């Protein structure tokens, strides 16, 4: 069977033909994700959902023209996006992304923190963040007229697109429901008490799927099978082959450490986020660890003179990595890569500078060491007592051997490097194959 997989990422919209028989990706394509809209209110980070829908329609049309044997559609999507739509599917708002910070400006986030002070955050999987749908929806509550608000349906970007393609909403996959900050880790359904506390009871929350749901959509006269969209983090980890007993370290623009759990850990273990995975499993994860975004800032700073002299930034990266390989760990400066709000803070620093270690190579080597130490510290906060190996994925970790060496030294575990480059698309292939070709497993959280 050939399917079309589409990943709605933050930078690109990627697509591929998924060959479930040969288990391979074909016709991999990427298109730039639409730019953010001008701020509707201070702190807003929104996109026009209709523009994304138009791109998705064109991808489907082009893919069907290239491969008429495509029989289905499957989506993954950047987590924590949300928009409101009518019962007919018309978008009533723009789509707010995970970068939306309006709740910090309008005071909503402070109110949410007060309401959750009794420990309710754990029952939500620790999915309370200023940019998550729970905060955006609470902000919209006071700004939208009752005629729009009452009965409106909150959906992720991908779930809304599927609604528009099919003409009706599909039940949400648990990976999507959990990302709202309104889903209960304890019962696998909507946290009705929390929804009531936030004053969101007038909204029409869609059903959450507890089994594999397969629907159909007709496009250009062709009927296509379609599955509920899944979260991009879970899709990517499924795609790189994460197994129980692995410690996942994913290093790209941002980074995260994750482990698969078989059961809900004690509530006291609350330094991590707890998310649904697949086949009844859970994912313990710590996200937003500084990685490529911070390193890019370092490279731009450390190589500015070279760039001014005509050397490309790509060449500067190569030279810095190469020069850092000869630097010993002893005597390095101390670097904090928290150059933007993330899991390790919101301000970076450099300390313990001396004449002997004040060089671009030393500073870059120290930045890589700092990343490895962050992963070591984060892994210690996860509930799994022991891991058999570190599964490393993401472009940076695949390319920089020093970082892998530091991980091996600090965590005392063997390193396995995923060779998968299109991890989310490969995850869609695995997900769709298990649900459409071999539908013996349930994607149920419960």
N, C-alpha and C positions, 0 to 999 in steps of 0.2 A: 504493500500500500504506500502511496505517496501522499504526504500531507504538507501543508504550508505552515511553517513555524514563524511567528513574528514576535520579536522582543522589543518592547517599548522602553528603551533605556533613557537615561538622562541626557546623553550626548548624541546618540544615534538611534534610529529605528532600524533594526537589523531583521533580515528575513532569510530563510533558507527552505529549500525543498527537503523534506525529511523522508528518507527512504527507509521504511520500517523493516523491509526484508533484508537489505544489505547493511542496515544500521549505519548509514552514512548521511552526511549533509551535502547537498548540491546547490548550485546557484546561490551562493552566499552573497548577499547584497547589503549595503548600508546607506541610509540617507540621513542627513543632518536632522536632528530634532528641532522643531520650531522654537524660535526665540521666545523669551518671556514677554508677556504683555507689559505695557507701562503700569506702574503701581496704581491700583485702584484705591488702595488705602495704604498708609505707611506700613512697611514690612511685608506687603503682599508679594508673593512669587507665584504668578499664575500663567497658564498657557491657554490658548484658544483650542478647545477640544474639537471644534469643527475642522480646524486645519489638520490636526492629527488624523481625524477620520478620513479626510480627503486623501492624505498620503497612504493610509492603510488600504483604502479602496483601490488606489492606483497600483499598489503593490500586488493586491489580489488579482486585478485585471491582467497585469503584465505577467504574473506567474502562471495564471491559467492559460494565457496565450503561448507561453514557452513550454508548459507541461500540462496538457489537457487531462492527464491521468490523475491529477491531484484530487483527492477525495475528502479532504477535511482541513480544518483550521485549528490552530492551537496557539495561545498567547501567553507570554510572560510580560510583566510590567514593573516599572519602578514602583517600589512600595510607598505607601502612605499618601498617594494622590487621592483627591476626592473632589467630586462635583455633585451638585444637586440637579435632578432631572424630574420631569413630570411623569405621570403614569403612562404617557404615550412615548416617552423617551426623549422629548425635547430638553435640551440643556437649559437650565434655569440660572446657572452661574458659570463663570469660568472654572477651569480646573486648577485647584491649588495643589502645589507640589510639596514634598517633604522639606524644601528650603523655606517655606512660608514662615515668617516670623511675626505676623500681625498680632498674635496673642501676647507677645512680649510688650508690644507697644500699647495695646488697648486695655491692658490689665487683666485679660481673661486668663492668662497663664497663672498669674498669682492666685486667682480665685480657684482654679483647678487644683493647685497645690494645696490650698486650704481644705478643699473638699476631700482630697485623697490622703489627708494626714493620718487617717485611722488605719492605714495599711492596705487600702484597697488596691494600690498599685500592683501588688503581687498577684492578685486574682486576675489582673489584666495582662499578665505576662511581662510586667514592667514596661509596657508600651505607652507610657505617658511622656510625650515630648512636645515642645512648643509648636513644632510644625506638623504634628500628626493630625489626622482627621478629627479626632475628638476636640482639639483646640480650635481648629478652623470652623467646624460646625457650630461650636458654642459662640464663636465670634459672629458668624452669619445670623445666628438666632436673633440678635438685637438689631441687626441692620437690614434684614429683609422683611418686606410686608407680610402679614399673615396670609394673604392670598397666594403668595409664592411659597411660603414656608410650610404651611399645614399640608400634610400629605405628600410632600416632596420626597424623592428617594435618593439617599446618598449612595454613590457608586464610585469605585475606582475608575481611572481613565479607561483601562482595558475592558472592564465589565460594562461600562457605558457603550463602548464601541461595539461589543458583542450584542448588546441590546439593540443598537441602531441597525446592525447588520441582519439580525434575526427577526426583529420586530417585537421581541418580548425579552424580559430580563431572565437570565439563567441564575440559578442559585449560586451564591458565592462559594468559592473554594475556601476552606479554613485559613489558608495562607494569606488570603486577601482580607477576610473578615478580621483576623487577628491584628492586622496592620492598622486598623482604625483606632485602637486604644479603647474599644467599646465591646470587645469580645472576651468572654470568660474562659480562662484557662482551666477552670474547675469543671465546667459542664459542656464546653465546646460550642456554646450558643451565645447569643447576645447577652450582655450583662445588663439586664433590664433595670436593676436597682441603680447602677451607675448612670445609665441613660436618663433615668428619671431625675437623679441628682443634678445633672447638667442641664435639665430642662429641654431635652431633645425628644421627648415622648410624642410630639406631634408629627415627627418624621415617620415615613413608611420604610422600615428597614427590610431589605430583601431576605429571603430564606437563605440559610447556610446549608450547603450540600454536605450530607453525611455519608454519601456513597457516590460512586462514579456516575456522573450525570452526562449523558450524551444527547445533544440536540442536533437540529439540522438548520441550515440557512441556504436560501436559494440566491445565487448570484449569476447573472448572465445566463439564466436558464439552467444552471447546473446546481444540483443539490449537494451541499457539502456538510459533512459531520463536523460538529464543533464541541469543544470541551470548555468548562469554566476556566478562565485565566488563572494563572498561579503567580505567586510572588517571585521577583527576579532573583532574590538571594537564595531561596530554596531551589529554584530552577538551576542556578549556577552550581550549587553544591551537589545537587543530584547529577549534574552534567560532568563534574570532575571525579565522580565515583566515591564520594564520601561514604564511609561505612562506620558501623558501630565500633568503637574502640579507637577511631582515628581522632587526632586533633587537627582540625582544619585551620590553616593560616592562609588567608587570601589577601594578596598584596597587589593593589592596583592604584587608581586615583585615591580612593579611600581604602581602608582595610578592616579586617574583622577576624576574630578567632571564634570557632564554633565546635560543638560536639553534639552527637546524636544521643538522646536519652530514651530509655524505654518507659519511664514513668515520671510523674511529677515529683521533683525533689522537695525537701522540706522548705517551708516558707521563709525560713531564716536565711536561706541561700539566695540573696536578693541583689547581688551586684551585677547580675547578667540579665539579659532578656530571654524569655522563654516563648518559643514560637512553635506552631504546628509544623511538622515535616510531612512525610508520606508514610502510608501503611501503618498508621497508628503510632508513629514515632514522634518525638519532640526534638526541638533544636534549642540547645542552650548557646547563646551567642553574645559576644560583646562587639559592638559595631563602632564606627566612626573613630577608629584609631588612625593617627596621622601616618600618611604614606606618600603616595606619588605627588599629591598636591603640595605637601610640604617640601618634598625633595625638589620639585620643580622650582620652588621659590629659592631654595639653596643654590641650585645650579645656576639660575639667572643671576643671583648675587655674586657667587664665586667666579663666574666666568664672564662678567660684564666687560672687562678689558679685552678679553679674547674676542668676544662678539663684536666689540667696537672695531677690532682689527680685521674683521671679515671671517672669523671662524664661526661655523654654524653652531647652534645650540646642541644639535645632535652630536656633533664632534666633541663639544665640551663635555657632554654626558660620558662619551666613550673614554675621554682622557681622564676624567675624574674617577671613574670606576677603576680604570687601569692603574692609576697612581695610588688609589686607596688600597690596592691589593698588597702593597709592600709595607704598609703602615702597621706597626704593632699595636695591640689593644692597650698595653700598659702605657700610661702617660698621656692618654687621649684627653682632649677637652671634654667637658660635660655638656651635652646638647639636649635641650628640650624642644621637640618638634611641634609643640602645640601652638602653631601660628594662627589658628582660627579655632572657634569653639568646637571641641571634640571630646572624646571620652577621657583624655588626659589633661584637659584644661583649656584655657583660651588665650594664653600668652606663652610664647617661646622664650628661650634664653640660651646663652652660651656662658659657661663658667670654667674655672680652672685653666685659663689660658696662660701660657708661658711662651717665651721666645722660641723654645724648641718645638712647640706644637702649633705655632701660629702659621699655618699654611693651608692652602685650599684642600690638599690631600688629607691632612689631619682632620680638618673640619668635616669633610664629606665622610671620612671613615667614622668619625664620631656620630654623625647623623645616622648612618646605617646601624651602628651599634645601639643607638637609642631606640630605633625601631624594633630591633630584636629584643631588647629589654622590655619594651612595652608589650610585646607578644608573650614573653615569659610571665610578666606580671598578670596579664589578662587571663592567661591559661590557668594560673593559680586560683583565679576567682571562679572558674567553672566547677560544677559539682562533681564531674567524673573523677573518680579517685586515681585512675591510671589510664594512660593511652599507650597503644602499642607502637604508634609511629606518628610523625607529623606529615600530613598531606598538604603540600605547598601548591598553591595555584595563583593565577594572576600574572600579568606580564612582567612586573618588576621582580618578583621572587623567582620567576623562571629564568630571568636574564642575569641576575646579580648573584654570583656564587658566594661572595663574602657574606651576604645576608643569610643564606642558607647555612653556611658554616657556623655563623654566630648562633643561629637557632639550635643547631645540633649541639653546640658546646653548652649553651645556657639551659636547655631543656633535657639534655642527656637522652635524646630519642633519635632513632634513625629517621632520615628524611626521604620521603617519596615525592617526586615532582610530577605533578599532573602535566601531561603533554597536550591537554585540550586547550585550544585557543578560544573557541567559541563555546564557552561553558554553558551559558544560558540556553542557546539554541540546541546544544547537545542534551541538556536537561529536558527540553521540550520533546526531543525525540524519544528519550527514555520514558518520560511521563505518558506521552501519547501511545507509545507501543504497549505499555502495561495496561492502559485503560481501553484501548480500541482493539488491539490485536490479541492480548492475553488478559482479558478483564477478570482475572480470578482474585485480584487484590482490591481492597477498598482503600480509597484515599481518606477514609474517615479518621478524624482525630480520636474519636471514642473507640 
